[in-house]
Amino acid sequence: MAVRAAVLPAIGAPLEITGIELPDPGPGQVRVRLAAAGVCHSDLSLSNGTMRVPVPAVLGHEGAGTVVAVGEGVTQVAPGTPVVLNWAPSCGTCHACTLGEVWLCANAMNGAADVHARTADGTALHPGLNVAAFAEETVVAASCVLPLPEGVPLTDAALLGCAVLTGYGAVHHSARVRSSETVAVFGVGGVGLATLQAARIAGASRIIAVDVSPGKEELARAAGATDYVLASENTPREIRALTGRQGVDVSVECVGRAVSIRAAWESTRRGGRTTVVGIGGKEEQVGFNALEIFHWGRTLSGCVYGNSDPARDVPLLAEHVREGRLDLSALVTERIGLEDIPTAFENMLAGKGGRALVVF
C-alpha cells in the first residue's frame, strides 16, 4: 500500500516528501494510521549525523495513531485501538533490563536496521528510530505501541512518546526534584517546556527558564517558569542572584551544548544535582578541574529518555492530563502538515519555537 512519508535519502541531505510502499504487518507487527507526529530535535540529530542511523530512512519517532491491522500473534492491541508509539522498546532480557533500567536496553534500537518499506523504484528504507512516524501510516513491532489511556486527545498524545516522557522523567526519575526545591531549565524547546511543567507538578518553589531567545519567555511562563533568564556568560551569576546566592537545587540541561552544560553546572548549588538531557555531538567537550568537583560536591548525570519506563509512565502521565496538571497542547507551538517538516527542521536550527506537531 502506498502512503506519503518524509524520507531522509542520505546523512546531511534534505528530507524528501514522497510516496513509499508499506507492507502489510507480519507476525508480531502492527500497522498504525498516524494522527500526529512531533518534530523532535532528535530527528534533526539523525538527519545531520550526530546520531547514527541506517539510510535511506523514514524519520519520526514521536507519534500516536490508531491500529488498522495486526499480524499473527498480536494480542495486546486490535484494529481500532488508539496507541502511542514507543521508539525504544525494551527487550526485558539484557543486563540493563534485568536491573530495571529499561531506558538503557541494549537491544532497543535493533529494529532501526530492518527494511521498513520501499520507494517506488524498490529502494529499501529503514525506520529512523524504529517507528518511522513521519508518514501517514507505519508498520512497527507490537512492542513499539502502547495503548493510549482514556481522556487524552489522540493528536496531542503524540508528545507522550518522547518530549513529555523525557522532560517528566528528567525531573521525577533522574533529578528527583522534591517539593519546594528550586529548578533551572536550560533550553525552552519541546523537552524544555515539558520539563518546566514537570517541575511545577513536582512542587518546585522557583522554576527558572533559560534560553537564548527572548521570544520564548511567554511559552516558558505558561509552562510553569517563575523567572526567565536570557542565556549569556552571566547566566550562572544571574541564577545565583535569584536564589540567595546559592544556586538552584537542580539544573536540567535540554540543549546538548558544552557551554550550556557548563552553565547548568555552575548554576547548581553546592551539593545540588545537574542533569543533562540534551544530545550533543562528540565535538562538544565539557571541562572540569579536580578541585571544583571535590569542592562543590555536585552530582552531574546523563539522562536517557527521561530514565523512563514507557509502559509504567504513560498511564501516569495520562492521569496528569486528565486531572489538568499536564497540558499537552501548551507544548505545541504550531500544527503543520507532512510537507512542512523540512521547514520545521530549519526553524529548529534557528532556535525558534517549542514543538511543531505534524497533524495527518
C-alpha positions in Angstrom: 0.0 0.0 0.0 1.3 3.4 -0.9 1.5 6.2 1.7 3.2 9.6 1.9 6.3 9.9 4.1 9.3 12.1 4.9 12.4 10.3 3.7 16.0 11.0 4.6 17.9 9.9 1.5 21.4 10.4 3.0 23.0 11.9 6.0 23.1 15.7 5.6 20.6 15.7 2.7 17.2 17.5 2.9 14.1 15.4 3.6 12.0 14.4 0.7 8.2 14.1 1.0 7.4 11.2 -1.3 5.3 8.1 -1.7 6.5 4.8 -0.2 5.3 1.2 -0.4 4.4 0.0 3.0 4.0 -3.8 3.5 1.2 -5.5 5.4 2.1 -6.3 9.1 3.9 -9.6 9.5 3.9 -11.8 12.6 4.3 -9.7 15.7 3.7 -6.5 13.9 1.1 -3.7 13.9 0.0 -1.3 11.3 -0.9 2.2 12.6 -2.6 5.1 10.9 -0.9 8.2 12.3 -3.0 11.0 13.9 0.0 13.2 14.7 3.8 13.1 15.0 6.0 15.6 16.9 9.1 17.1 15.2 11.8 16.5 17.8 15.3 17.7 17.8 16.5 14.1 17.8 15.1 13.8 14.3 17.4 16.7 13.3 20.3 14.9 15.0 19.6 11.8 12.9 19.5 13.8 9.7 22.8 15.6 10.3 24.7 12.5 11.6 25.0 13.5 15.2 23.2 10.2 15.9 23.9 7.3 13.6 21.1 5.8 11.6 21.0 3.5 8.5 19.9 5.4 5.4 17.8 6.0 3.4 15.2 6.1 6.2 11.8 7.3 7.2 12.3 9.6 10.2 9.9 10.5 13.0 9.8 8.8 16.4 7.2 10.7 18.4 3.7 9.7 17.3 0.2 8.5 18.1 -2.5 7.0 16.0 -5.0 4.2 15.5 -4.2 0.5 14.8 -5.7 -0.5 11.5 -4.3 -4.1 11.2 -2.3 -6.6 13.2 -0.1 -9.5 12.3 -0.2 -13.1 13.5 0.4 -13.5 17.3 -0.5 -9.9 18.3 -3.0 -9.8 21.1 -2.3 -6.7 23.2 -3.9 -4.4 20.6 -6.6 -4.8 17.9 -7.8 -2.7 14.9 -9.4 0.4 16.3 -7.1 0.7 19.4 -5.6 4.2 19.9 -1.9 3.9 20.6 1.2 5.9 21.4 4.4 4.9 19.6 7.3 3.7 21.7 10.5 4.2 19.8 12.7 2.5 22.4 11.1 -0.8 23.3 12.9 -2.8 25.9 13.8 -6.4 25.4 13.4 -7.5 29.0 16.4 -9.8 29.0 19.6 -7.7 28.5 21.7 -6.7 31.6 20.1 -3.2 31.8 16.6 -4.6 31.6 17.3 -7.2 34.3 18.4 -4.3 36.5 15.1 -2.4 35.8 16.9 0.2 33.7 14.8 -0.4 30.6 15.7 3.0 29.2 19.2 1.7 28.7 18.1 -1.5 26.9 21.0 -2.8 24.8 18.6 -4.1 22.1 16.1 -1.2 21.9 17.5 0.0 18.6 17.8 -3.3 16.8 14.8 -2.6 14.6 16.3 0.5 13.1 18.4 -1.6 10.8 15.4 -3.5 9.4 13.9 -2.9 6.0 10.7 -0.9 6.8 9.3 0.0 3.4 10.4 0.7 -0.2 10.4 3.6 -2.5 8.5 3.5 -5.8 11.7 2.3 -7.6 12.3 -0.5 -5.0 14.9 1.1 -2.8 14.9 -0.3 0.7 14.0 2.2 3.5 14.8 1.9 7.2 12.8 3.2 10.2 14.8 6.0 11.7 14.2 5.2 15.3 12.2 2.0 14.9 8.8 3.6 14.3 9.0 5.9 11.2 6.3 8.3 12.4 6.8 10.9 9.6 4.3 9.0 7.4 0.6 8.7 7.0 0.8 5.1 8.2 3.6 2.9 9.6 4.2 -0.8 10.4 6.0 -1.4 13.7 6.8 -4.3 16.1 4.0 -4.8 18.6 6.4 -3.8 21.4 6.6 -0.4 19.8 2.9 0.5 20.6 1.3 1.3 23.9 -2.5 1.5 24.3 -3.5 5.1 24.9 -5.4 5.6 28.2 -8.7 7.3 28.0 -9.1 11.0 28.4 -6.1 12.1 26.3 -6.7 13.6 22.9 -5.1 11.4 20.3 -3.4 14.2 18.4 -1.7 15.7 21.5 -0.9 12.2 22.8 1.9 12.0 20.2 4.0 14.2 22.5 3.9 11.4 25.2 6.2 9.4 23.0 9.3 11.4 23.6 9.2 15.1 24.8 6.9 14.6 27.8 8.4 11.2 28.9 11.9 12.8 28.6 11.1 16.0 30.4 8.9 14.4 33.1 11.4 11.7 33.7 14.3 14.1 33.9 12.6 15.8 36.8 11.0 12.9 38.6 13.3 10.0 37.8 16.8 11.4 37.2 17.0 14.6 39.2 14.2 13.5 41.6 13.0 17.0 42.3 11.4 17.4 45.7 8.7 19.8 46.8 9.9 23.4 47.5 13.3 22.8 45.7 14.5 25.3 43.1 15.0 24.3 39.5 16.6 25.8 36.4 15.8 24.5 32.9 18.2 25.3 30.1 16.6 25.3 26.7 12.9 26.1 26.1 12.2 23.7 23.2 9.6 20.9 23.4 11.5 18.9 26.0 12.3 22.1 28.0 8.7 23.0 28.1 7.8 19.6 29.3 10.5 19.8 31.9 9.1 23.1 33.2 5.6 21.6 33.5 7.1 18.6 35.3 9.0 20.8 37.8 5.7 22.6 38.5 4.0 19.2 39.1 6.8 18.2 41.5 6.1 21.3 43.6 9.3 23.3 42.8 9.2 26.7 44.6 11.2 28.6 41.9 11.5 27.5 38.3 14.0 29.4 36.2 13.8 29.0 32.4 17.0 29.9 30.4 17.1 30.3 26.6 18.9 32.4 24.0 15.6 33.7 22.6 13.6 36.4 24.3 10.6 35.3 22.3 10.2 32.1 24.3 9.5 33.8 27.6 5.7 33.7 27.2 5.8 29.9 26.4 8.1 29.3 29.4 6.0 31.2 31.9 2.8 29.5 30.6 4.5 26.1 31.2 5.4 27.0 34.8 8.5 29.2 34.8 8.5 31.8 37.6 11.6 33.5 36.1 13.1 33.9 32.7 16.8 34.4 32.0 18.4 35.1 28.6 21.4 32.9 28.2 24.7 34.7 28.4 28.1 34.3 30.0 26.5 35.8 33.1 23.7 33.2 33.4 25.1 31.4 36.5 25.6 34.7 38.3 22.0 35.7 37.5 20.6 32.4 38.7 22.6 32.7 42.0 21.2 36.2 42.4 17.7 34.8 42.1 18.4 32.1 44.7 20.0 33.9 47.6 23.5 33.5 46.1 23.2 29.7 46.5 22.3 28.4 43.0 19.4 26.1 42.3 18.9 22.7 43.8 18.5 21.2 40.4 19.6 22.2 36.9 18.3 20.4 33.8 20.1 21.0 30.5 18.0 20.3 27.4 20.3 21.7 24.7 23.3 19.4 24.4 26.0 22.1 24.1 29.1 22.3 26.1 28.5 26.0 27.0 25.0 25.3 28.4 26.1 22.1 30.2 28.8 24.1 31.9 26.4 27.0 32.7 23.9 24.5 34.2 26.7 23.0 36.4 27.8 26.4 37.6 24.2 27.4 38.3 23.7 24.5 40.7 24.2 25.0 44.4 26.9 23.2 46.3 25.6 19.6 46.8 22.9 20.1 44.1 22.1 18.0 41.0 22.8 18.7 37.4 21.0 16.5 34.8 21.9 16.6 31.1 19.1 15.7 28.8 20.3 17.4 25.6 22.0 15.3 22.9 25.3 16.9 21.8 27.9 15.9 19.3 31.3 14.5 20.1 32.9 17.8 19.4 31.1 19.4 22.4 33.8 18.9 25.1 33.0 19.9 28.7 35.9 20.6 31.1 36.1 20.4 34.9 39.0 20.6 37.2 39.6 18.1 40.0 39.3 20.7 42.8 35.9 22.1 41.8 34.5 18.6 41.6 35.6 18.0 45.2 34.7 21.4 46.5 31.2 21.8 45.0 30.0 18.3 45.8 27.5 18.4 42.9 26.1 15.4 41.1 26.3 15.5 37.3 24.3 12.9 35.5 23.2 12.0 32.0 19.5 11.2 31.3 18.4 8.8 28.5 14.7 9.1 27.5 14.0 10.6 31.0 15.1 7.4 32.7 11.5 6.4 32.0 9.7 3.1 31.6 7.0 4.0 29.0 4.7 1.1 30.0 4.7 2.5 33.6 4.9 6.2 32.9 2.4 6.8 30.0 -0.6 5.8 32.2 0.8 8.1 34.9 1.2 11.0 32.5 -2.3 10.4 31.2 -3.6 10.8 34.7 -1.9 14.1 35.0 -3.5 15.2 31.7 -7.0 14.1 32.9 -6.6 16.0 36.1 -5.4 19.1 34.4 -1.9 19.2 35.8 -0.2 18.5 32.5 -1.2 20.5 29.4 0.0 18.8 26.3 -1.4 21.4 23.9 0.8 24.0 25.6 3.9 22.2 24.3 2.8 22.7 20.7 3.8 25.9 19.1 2.5 25.1 15.6 0.4 22.4 13.9 1.7 21.6 10.4 1.3 19.2 7.5 3.7 16.5 6.4 5.1 18.7 3.7 6.1 21.3 6.2 8.6 19.1 8.1 11.6 20.4 6.2 10.7 24.0 7.2 10.2 22.8 10.8 13.8 21.5 10.7 15.0 24.9 9.6 13.2 26.6 12.5 14.8 24.2 15.0 18.2 25.1 13.6 17.3 28.8 14.0 16.2 28.1 17.6 12.6 29.0 17.0 9.6 27.8 18.9 8.9 24.8 21.1 7.5 21.8 19.3 5.9 21.5 15.8 3.2 18.8 15.6 2.5 17.2 12.2 -1.2 16.5 12.0 -2.4 13.9 9.5 
